[in-house]
Amino acid sequence: MLLLIALVVAGGLASTFTPTPQVAVADEDKSALLRTGKQLYETSCITCHGANLQGVPDRGPSLIGVGEAAVYFQVSTGRMPAMRNEAQAQRKDPIFDEEQTDALGAYIQANGGGPR
């Protein structure tokens, strides 16, 4: 009987102190953000910046090594997408909301690297 009580107490303590496994919510959120960024890139950026972020001559520069901070600045201030290929794009109303801008930045960061 004493052994049975000890087993019940040990089982209760083990279940109390055993950590519950972490759910990979962050990975799922990041994957969704990257999928959204890829879709936006393919519909809005690929023509000027190329399928592999390599840039297209006379259309747009390479985004390899650019990083998400630069993407955020250019897109959130309305400088991208540019109307013309010029050294400094004119500022205009942004066409992407903040979530879309973050998604584009995450996609370019994941595929082209660069400073954050």
C-alpha positions in Angstrom: 0.0 0.0 0.0 2.8 2.4 0.9 4.4 1.6 -2.5 1.2 2.4 -4.3 1.0 5.8 -2.6 4.6 6.5 -3.4 4.0 5.7 -7.1 0.9 8.0 -7.2 2.8 10.8 -5.6 5.9 10.3 -7.9 3.6 10.3 -10.9 1.9 13.5 -9.8 5.2 15.2 -9.2 6.6 14.1 -12.5 3.6 15.4 -14.4 3.7 18.7 -12.5 7.4 19.4 -13.1 7.7 18.0 -16.7 7.7 21.0 -19.1 5.1 21.0 -21.8 6.5 21.0 -25.3 6.7 24.3 -27.1 4.4 24.7 -30.1 6.2 26.0 -33.2 3.9 29.0 -33.6 6.8 31.4 -34.4 7.9 29.1 -37.2 4.4 29.0 -38.7 4.1 32.7 -38.4 7.4 33.2 -40.1 6.5 30.8 -42.9 3.2 32.6 -43.5 5.1 35.9 -43.6 7.6 34.6 -46.1 4.8 33.1 -48.3 3.0 36.5 -48.3 6.3 38.2 -49.1 7.0 35.9 -52.0 3.6 36.4 -53.4 3.9 40.2 -53.2 7.4 40.1 -54.7 6.3 37.9 -57.6 3.4 40.3 -58.4 5.0 43.6 -57.7 8.8 43.5 -57.7 10.0 40.7 -59.9 9.8 42.7 -63.2 12.4 45.2 -62.0 14.4 43.2 -59.5 14.4 39.7 -61.1 13.4 36.3 -60.1 16.4 35.7 -57.9 16.7 39.3 -56.6 19.6 39.8 -59.0 18.2 43.0 -60.6 17.3 43.7 -64.2 19.5 46.0 -66.3 17.9 49.4 -67.0 14.9 48.5 -64.7 16.0 47.9 -61.1 19.0 47.1 -58.9 19.9 43.8 -57.3 18.4 43.3 -53.9 21.0 40.7 -52.9 22.6 41.9 -49.7 20.2 44.8 -49.3 18.4 43.6 -46.1 15.0 44.1 -44.7 15.7 47.5 -43.1 16.5 49.0 -46.5 13.4 47.4 -48.0 11.3 48.7 -45.2 12.5 52.3 -45.8 12.1 52.2 -49.5 8.7 50.6 -49.5 7.1 52.3 -46.4 8.1 55.7 -47.7 6.6 55.1 -51.1 9.9 55.2 -52.9 9.2 51.7 -54.2 7.9 50.6 -56.5 9.5 53.4 -58.5 7.9 55.0 -61.5 11.2 55.5 -63.3 14.7 54.1 -62.9 16.5 57.0 -61.2 19.2 57.3 -58.5 16.8 58.5 -55.8 13.2 57.6 -56.3 10.6 60.3 -55.5 8.6 59.8 -52.4 4.8 59.1 -52.9 2.0 57.4 -51.0 3.0 53.8 -50.2 1.0 51.1 -52.0 1.7 48.4 -49.4 0.4 48.4 -45.8 2.8 47.7 -42.9 2.1 44.0 -42.8 2.8 43.7 -46.5 6.0 45.8 -46.1 7.2 43.5 -43.3 6.4 40.5 -45.5 8.4 41.9 -48.4 11.3 42.7 -46.1 11.3 39.2 -44.5 11.2 37.6 -48.0 14.1 39.6 -49.3 16.1 39.1 -46.1 15.5 35.4 -46.2 16.6 35.1 -49.8 19.2 37.9 -50.3 20.6 38.5 -46.8 22.0 41.8 -45.8 21.8 43.9 -42.7 18.6 43.9 -40.7 
